């Protein structure tokens, strides 16, 4: 079931709703044969330039910890491991960049512990998650995925985490390909395993990691006891989930009758309604009253687009209603005027963000049509 993005879930300020969202995610994962769910995301949305702010509940550590705890509890009630991400200090990269660059977040030690680590600490202590995802970035020059301080001293010894650590995709390889703290894959494998990472993820075959680990052990670079300890931590979670008694928990037939958005539409509508944020409503303009409106202009580059509504993590299978379609259905097509006005960016973008170019004749004409239409309507939605 696709739920609204976390930034919308956070805007509900509703613990019970988020707990129910976790229950749905955990239940459907169980039916589909999954053993873990990559939620909740405990990053703080503090830099609007960062392109993943929609994945964050909030900019506030307390709200994130409260909602994150409920998500963990809801997921794990179903015998599914909940995975906290992205640990740690991930969401304020220098320049708003993401994982393809060495992000080097400029966070003071006090900010790190009182703000950015607070949700992880509280959710681990209150929700008891079984899984944590280590992030791409470094802090103070040290990659988190290869940091004994972050993965063992803080996570296990201080916060009391009792599960296993999985890397974000390619975070292990970044130790030698981006951060340059390891010269070879074998050195990177040694560093992450000794730091406390258990499971490496990437879009490649397991042997890509297994062979360097084997080489590091055979050369004496990495002790077999370290490998055994990392394996023990994973096996403990599998025992807690009952996977040694029943590793195949999925039920395809039952999933066909219980898993999917068509079975949760009332809940999805409720979450969406509670997540709406109204910043201003001068003269009580909203909700629009049909009897008082003769014409409405709907304008803007996204007025008749739905592609931005769909998650990049997979199809939602929900009917995405554009603003233009919604207003036509609400008021009637005869009352709605549409002019696109302009595109989100011009044909020479992104170069034109640095060196502006004059608008073309077509761009000017599109804006002029929208301006002219705006003069003959009661309401403008842009």
Buried (B, 14 or more C-beta within 10 A) or exposed (E): BBBBBBBBBBBBBBBEBBBBBBBBBBBBBBBBEBBBBBBBBBBBBBBEEBEBBBBBBBBBBEBBBBBBBBBBBBBBBBBBBBBBBBBBBBBBBEEBBBBEEBBBBEBEEEBBBEBBBBBBBBBBEBBBBBBBBBBBBBBBEBBBBBBBBBBBBBBBEBBEBBBBBBBBBBBBBBBBEBBEBBEBBBBBBBBBBBBBBBBBBBEEEEEBBEBBBBBBBEEEBBBEEBBEBBEEBBEBBBEBBEBEEEEEBBBEEEBEEBBBBEEBEEBBEBBBEBBEEEEEEEEEEEEBEEEEBEBBBBBBBBBBBEEEEBEEEEEBEBEEEBBBBEBBEEBEEEBBBBBBBBEEEBEEEEEEEEEEEEEEEEBEEBBEBBEEBBEEBEBBBB
